[in-house]
């Protein structure tokens, strides 16, 4: 009986441990942004737009200090340029990369 409980506990632990910390990788977001820029998929445009806008809305304003009017399209272009320039980071969670892109474009004065 104890052996069965140990096996069950081990199996449940293996199944319950999260494999990834984010919903989307930078590589996946880049694919959506590529399609959005080329106009090949309205669905991918809306996914990319919603994702970038959602992350922007949640960003701590001490990390990103926007100094001008910023449209979602402008934010998407900034993120797309950042992802193209930092291809070695594309396996990181997309949300982290969106914040890094916006912080690089709109740094806060320390």
C-alpha positions in Angstrom: 0.0 0.0 0.0 2.8 2.4 0.9 4.5 1.6 -2.4 1.4 2.5 -4.3 1.0 5.8 -2.5 4.7 6.7 -3.3 4.1 5.8 -7.0 0.9 7.9 -7.1 2.5 10.8 -5.3 5.4 10.8 -7.8 3.2 10.6 -10.8 1.0 13.4 -9.6 4.0 15.6 -8.8 5.4 15.0 -12.3 2.1 15.9 -13.9 1.5 19.0 -11.8 4.9 20.7 -12.2 4.5 23.5 -14.8 6.8 23.1 -17.8 6.8 26.8 -18.8 6.3 30.0 -17.0 4.5 31.9 -19.8 1.7 31.5 -22.3 3.8 32.5 -25.2 7.5 32.6 -26.1 9.2 35.4 -27.9 9.5 33.2 -30.9 5.8 32.7 -31.0 5.1 36.4 -30.6 7.6 37.2 -33.4 5.7 34.9 -35.7 2.4 36.7 -34.9 4.1 40.1 -35.4 5.6 38.9 -38.7 2.2 38.0 -40.0 0.7 41.2 -38.6 3.3 43.3 -40.4 2.8 41.5 -43.7 -1.0 41.6 -43.5 -1.3 37.9 -44.1 -3.5 37.1 -41.1 -6.1 39.2 -39.4 -6.3 36.7 -36.6 -2.5 36.9 -36.0 -2.7 40.7 -36.1 -5.4 40.7 -33.4 -3.5 38.2 -31.3 -0.3 40.2 -31.5 -2.1 43.5 -30.9 -4.0 42.1 -27.9 -0.8 40.5 -26.4 1.4 43.6 -26.7 -1.4 45.9 -25.4 -2.2 43.6 -22.5 1.5 43.4 -21.4 1.8 47.2 -21.8 -1.2 47.8 -19.6 0.3 45.7 -16.9 3.8 47.2 -17.0 5.0 48.9 -13.9 5.5 52.5 -14.9 8.8 52.6 -13.0 10.3 50.4 -15.8 8.7 52.0 -18.9 8.3 55.8 -19.1 6.5 56.6 -22.3 7.1 60.2 -23.2 4.8 60.6 -26.1 1.5 59.4 -27.5 1.9 55.7 -28.1 -0.5 53.6 -30.2 -0.8 49.9 -30.0 0.6 49.7 -33.6 3.6 51.8 -32.5 4.2 49.5 -29.5 3.9 46.4 -31.8 6.5 47.9 -34.2 8.9 48.6 -31.3 8.5 45.1 -30.0 8.9 43.6 -33.4 12.1 45.5 -34.0 13.4 44.4 -30.6 12.6 40.7 -31.3 14.4 40.9 -34.6 17.4 42.4 -33.0 17.5 39.9 -30.1 16.9 36.6 -31.8 19.0 34.7 -29.3 16.4 35.7 -26.6 13.3 34.4 -28.4 12.9 31.3 -26.2 12.2 33.6 -23.2 8.7 34.4 -22.2 7.2 36.9 -24.6 5.9 39.1 -21.8 9.4 39.7 -20.5 10.6 40.6 -24.0 7.8 43.1 -24.5 8.7 44.8 -21.3 12.4 44.8 -22.3 11.6 46.3 -25.7 9.4 49.0 -24.3 11.9 49.8 -21.5 14.7 50.1 -24.0 12.6 52.5 -26.2 11.3 54.5 -23.2 13.8 54.2 -20.3 13.0 55.8 -17.0 15.3 58.4 -15.5 16.9 57.0 -12.3 
